[in-house]
Amino acid sequence: MADRWDAVATATAIVDGEVSDRAVVEAAIARIEKLNGELNAVIHTRFDEALAEVDAGLPDGPLRGVPVLVKDLGMEVTGLPAAGGSRLFADAVATRDSELVTRYRRAGMVVLGTTNTPEFGLNASTEPVLRGPTRNPWDLRHSPGGSSGGSAAAVSAGMVPVAHASDGGGSIRIPSAACGLFGLKPSRGRISPSPRPTTLSGLVSSHHAVTSTVRDSALLLDIAAGPLPGDAYAAPTAADSFSALARRDPGRLRIGLITALPGGPDVHPEPDRAVREAARLCESLGHKVTEATAPYRPDEVGAASGVLMNSDLVVQIDARLDQLGRPLADDDLEPLTRVLYEHYRSLAAADVSRALRRVQEIGWQVGEAFTEYDVLLSPTLARPTARLGLLDTRRPETIYEHAAVYSAFTSVYNVTGMPAMSVPFGHDGDGLPLGVQFAAGLGGEGLLLALAAQLEEAAPWASGAPAGKGD
């Protein structure tokens, strides 16, 4: 059995009788047990329950027998801890599956456990005090990115073919770039957050997955997408299934190339080289690429996003303290989280309204760019992948100078709700992966997937970390 089969190939092999679903799940369990001690990507497991589900008979869905991991943030798996990387929630246990997990199970997928995340997803690296750092399978000295770093490390190392991820400022795309994966952040409202009511943070945060192939991402989006009655908002209805849209010719696209941002940060030469090479590849495929000016300032995006995300953070923490019936203790939160909590807990309602207005204004600014271009292309990260310890939440006085660099190109598509994807594209001087980002207007996932499939065929990327590093 091929360890590096993607989810579609795995499901096909099961249907064709080439391998049994139990053998697939057992092999994934064995890989997790072999690799996780070094990587620290998977934090809670349900191996016995998973095998019992296989033996009882799985739903005959499109990914029957395919193992999956779920990020321990925002989505829950019955019976597993739901801590969100925080010591304050360390003993919280999920009593029901989130809607996305229910849809994965309905498709025949087998949930093996949950993956590591920084506290409340507040870091572009996965180094929580609660569970310790996750290491990048390409180089153990480096971060896998965040906040979906556990999921990205697990898929890149070949533990499972796909894993759930979420993105509030780049948290699907940043670890995808760091680990050599394909990562699509869908449009706002494409996937329901049920049963967690997160309207304010949900305006900027989206759920989906990290994958090694475009077709896996498209099929998982077909499985997970669609609002529940009563959801606060929903993405525009797609013209066809995302799997079908991914197989279409994207046509000749007008691509705006952004390599600099007003107010910085400066882009490192290696990500700059990668994005310019990607632009040349796009031109060779018949697309028209034009140098473009960024239609936003990253500092303004960060300020507005911070109000929306951290207002919800305050609500989560206060609700937990009410549940526990006690005040906040000194060791409940990491220093960075504590600083954010203390700052935003006194925020006036008018300030939240101002942030919502600014988000709408930024959306109009960026939306105007999509009247001139079909797609915007930029680096995913302004810097090569960080070493572990650079983005340390225990040092809030220094993390600010580094953290904004890692979401400067990604966060804008969270506040606007527009879809964006990180596509693997080459490596830096240390052999670590680089990613380039493409974004489209609201509801444009199908266009992005079609372009990604075209790029995947023209310039194939590795399916994960090289043997000996993560395998």
KOLPA-893352 format. One record per residue (C-alpha): x, y, z. Coordinates in pm, whole numbers, padded with zeros to 5 digits, always signed. Layout:
BEGIN
XYZ...
This chain:
BEGIN
+00000+00000+00000+00134+00345-00095+00189+00568+00208+00177+00877-00012-00157+00816-00178-00378+01121-00158-00732+01088-00024-00889+01034-00366-00639+00761-00458-00687+00597-00119-01065+00588-00153-01037+00456-00507-00804+00176-00397-01052+00075-00126-01345+00070-00369-01141-00131-00623-01049-00388-00359-00680-00314-00383-00669-00256-00009-00917-00279+00277-01039+00020+00472-00911-00143+00790-00561-00184+00642-00561+00184+00543-00658+00297+00891-00411+00059+01058-00132+00192+00837-00216+00551+00926-00217+00462+01297+00124+00299+01256+00265+00608+01084+00133+00836+01359+00284+00612+01627+00616+00606+01442+00648+00975+01363+00458+01169+01623+00710+01139+01903+00948+01352+01698+00696+01588+01536+00436+01637+01813+00165+01700+01554-00111+01477+01696-00214+01551+02055-00515+01321+02117-00606+00993+01950-00905+00761+01923-00746+00462+01751-00955+00189+01914-01279+00375+01845-01172+00434+01484-01101+00068+01421-01432-00027+01583-01611+00210+01345-01438+00047+01049-01533-00302+01168-01894-00195+01220-01915-00070+00862-01853+00281+00733-02096+00496+00534-02055+00439+00161-01944+00794+00091-01690+00936-00156-01400+00905+00091-01494+00581+00266-01205+00453+00475-00986+00762+00439-00828+00860+00774-00841+01223+00882-00726+01438+01173-00912+01738+01315-00743+02055+01440-00809+02115+01810-00957+02458+01753-01313+02553+01662-01418+02202+01557-01485+01922+01804-01478+01542+01806-01702+01366+02056-01507+01234+02354-01181+01413+02278-01044+01715+02467-01134+02050+02312-00871+02280+02459-00784+02506+02168-00422+02495+02281-00507+02663+02614-00443+02550+02970-00766+02723+03069-00958+02462+02864-00722+02170+02926-00989+01950+03087-01274+02045+02851-01408+01745+02657-01630+01759+02351-01977+01613+02401-02077+01620+02034-01925+01637+01688-01910+01968+01507-02109+01984+01184-01796+01961+00970-01687+01643+01152-02037+01500+01103-02006+01564+00730-01661+01404+00717-01803+01094+00887-02102+01090+00651-01854+01079+00362-01703+00764+00514-01394+00927+00664-01239+00791+00983-01135+01042+01249-00813+00931+01418-00756+01222+01654-00683+01591+01692-00382+01805+01605-00177+02064+01790-00252+02436+01768-00120+02752+01935-00335+02892+02214-00667+03006+02059-00489+03008+01721-00317+03336+01807+00025+03259+01660+00170+03199+01314+00373+02918+01473+00248+02613+01663+00430+02631+01997+00169+02621+02276+00276+02595+02637+00003+02333+02689+00131+02071+02444+00474+02195+02339+00598+02279+01990+00513+02095+01671+00814+02050+01443+00830+02089+01068+00891+01749+00904+01112+01917+00642+01350+02038+00914+01283+01973+01281+01448+02299+01384+01179+02497+01205+00818+02578+01271+00541+02413+01066+00360+02748+01073+00036+02819+01252-00219+02804+01362-00291+02479+01173+00068+02364+01220-00020+02028+01373-00245+01940+01081+00010+02057+00824+00296+01866+00984+00083+01550+00999-00012+01563+00631+00334+01666+00514+00490+01379+00710+00244+01132+00556+00056+01041+00875-00277+01099+00700-00356+01218+00347-00565+01518+00462-00644+01706+00781-00891+01970+00893-00753+02323+00932-00887+02670+01001-00779+03018+00899-00837+03347+01083-00543+03542+00945-00356+03292+00731-00372+02980+00946-00437+02742+00656-00211+02916+00407+00086+02990+00637+00144+02625+00743+00071+02506+00390+00353+02727+00265+00583+02614+00546+00516+02243+00491+00488+02223+00111+00110+02165+00097-00187+02302-00091-00406+02516+00135-00730+02685+00033-00911+02928+00263-01272+02927+00139-01508+03221+00112-01673+03353+00426-01969+03132+00518-01874+02842+00289-01847+02598+00582-02071+02623+00886-01899+02670+01227-02188+02491+01404-02231+02434+01693-01995+02715+01799-02154+03061+01766-01863+03277+01649-02026+03555+01450-01761+03822+01511-01453+03600+01478-01640+03405+01209-01636+03715+00992-01264+03661+00948-01218+03290+01025-01287+02998+00790-01261+02621+00817-01138+02375+00555-00829+02155+00520-00464+02112+00430-00395+01863+00149-00118+01745-00078-00330+01766-00395-00581+02006-00543-00838+01734-00611-00843+01638-00242-00911+01997-00141-01191+02026-00397-01361+01703-00288-01333+01789+00081-01494+02124+00007-01781+01945-00169-01823+01728+00139-01805+02006+00398-01960+02307+00224-02310+02438+00265-02482+02642+00536-02709+02515+00808-03049+02680+00850-02995+02978+01073-02627+03037+00997-02550+03409+01021-02413+03423+00666-02343+03196+00370-02111+03206+00070-02250+03248-00283-02372+02922-00434-02114+02761-00663-02198+02697-01029-02107+02327-01000-01938+02090-00759-01592+02210-00662-01447+01885-00794-01598+01958-01134-01488+02321-01123-01132+02213-01044-01127+02009-01365-01227+02302-01585-00989+02508-01794-00954+02836-01605-00934+03028-01932-00699+03322-01986-00689+03503-01654-00595+03861-01572-00352+03822-01282-00235+04113-01068+00112+04055-00922+00170+04211-00578+00524+04195-00441+00521+04486-00196+00283+04628+00063+00228+04989+00175+00410+05029+00504+00592+04697+00463+00711+04450+00566+00991+04409+00313+00976+04082+00124+01274+03850+00162+01453+03772-00169+01356+03402-00168+00976+03447-00146+01014+03731-00396+01198+03500-00635+00933+03231-00596+00639+03461-00669+00809+03608-00975+00883+03258-01107+00519+03168-01047+00417+03477-01243+00635+03368-01534+00480+03021-01524+00134+03176-01535+00236+03381-01840+00365+03067-02011+00022+02910-01952-00143+03198-02139-00246+03421-01851-00185+03794-01854+00021+03903-01554+00050+04270-01463+00235+04435-01174-00031+04562-00931-00041+04786-00627-00176+04632-00308-00526+04773-00244-00486+04773+00135-00249+04854+00420-00157+04555+00638-00151+04767+00956-00513+04876+00899-00616+04519+00825-00446+04397+01141-00611+04661+01357-00962+04579+01235-00908+04205+01243-00764+04226+01593-01078+04389+01730-01308+04124+01579-01097+03823+01670-01006+03937+02020-01356+04053+02111-01456+03691+02064-01148+03580+02260-01269+03781+02560-01613+03620+02536-01462+03269+02524-01241+03328+02825-01514+03493+03033-01759+03214+02951-01506+02953+03059-01437+03133+03388-01812+03154+03453-01837+02781+03387-01551+02709+03627-01686+02952+03884-01355+03120+03956-01142+03418+03853-00857+03402+03604-00544+03241+03747-00190+03346+03660-00113+03024+03473-00442+02997+03281-00320+03188+02977+00004+03239+02790+00153+03589+02833+00054+03705+02483-00304+03586+02529-00322+03753+02869-00207+04085+02721-00471+04062+02447-00742+03965+02694-00668+04254+02929-00655+04502+02642-00971+04397+02459-01192+04320+02759-01246+04694+02810-01321+04762+02444-01627+04979+02388-01912+04858+02169-01853+05163+01950-01500+05040+01881-01636+04709+01759-01876+04893+01532-01590+05103+01396-01392+04786+01320-01688+04635+01138-01722+04952+00930-01350+04948+00851-01370+04585+00745-01645+04675+00500-01437+04962+00363-01137+04734+00316-01365+04486+00141-01474+04751-00106-01113+04856-00168-01001+04501-00240-01321+04422-00429-01245+04708-00666-00918+04536-00758-01115+04234-00876-01290+04445-01136-00949+04485-01302-00802+04143-01223-00951+03794-01201-00687+03684-00952-00429+03853-00729-00091+03681-00688+00154+03746-00403+00397+03562-00179+00217+03366+00091+00482+03469+00344+00711+03769+00335+00985+03561+00501+01108+03203+00473+00974+02961+00735+01063+03068+01089+01276+02868+01325+01105+02743+01637+01132+02996+01917+01115+03310+01703+00739+03349+01751+00730+03289+02126+00405+03390+02297+00582+03391+02632+00762+03705+02514+00481+03940+02410+00724+04232+02409+00912+04080+02111+00654+03870+01926+00479+04175+01781+00783+04273+01575+00781+03932+01406+00420+03815+01402+00275+04071+01160+00531+03970+00897+00378+03624+00871+00022+03740+00802+00089+04058+00605-00018+03903+00273-00279+03662+00408-00496+03840+00665-00662+04080+00422-00859+03795+00263-00991+03702+00605-01135+04043+00676-01281+04066+00324-01412+03709+00333-01259+03634-00008-01109+03295-00094-00731+03259-00116-00495+02967-00157-00129+02889-00098+00030+02683-00375+00368+02511-00319+00633+02673-00536+00998+02582-00491+01224+02589-00187+01444+02833+00000+01820+02804+00048+01771+02567+00342+01556+02332+00135+01233+02435+00307+00919+02480+00096+00796+02815-00029+00437+02903-00117+00273+03158-00341-00076+03295-00278-00360+03345-00524-00683+03520-00423-01016+03572-00600-01338+03760-00539-01602+03633-00298-01732+03294-00413-01434+03238-00643-01309+02906-00503-01391+02726-00826-01171+02962-01027-00885+02922-00779-00911+02544-00783-00909+02537-01163-00598+02753-01170-00433+02546-00896-00498+02224-01089-00341+02381-01396-00034+02485-01196-00015+02143-01029+00003+01979-01371+00251+02229-01514+00485+02238-01212+00412+01937-00988+00510+01963-00624+00623+01692-00385+00348+01513-00196+00516+01580+00138+00842+01599+00327+01124+01389+00181+01180+01038+00314+01399+01046+00620+01266+01380+00736+00899+01307+00787+00866+00950+00669
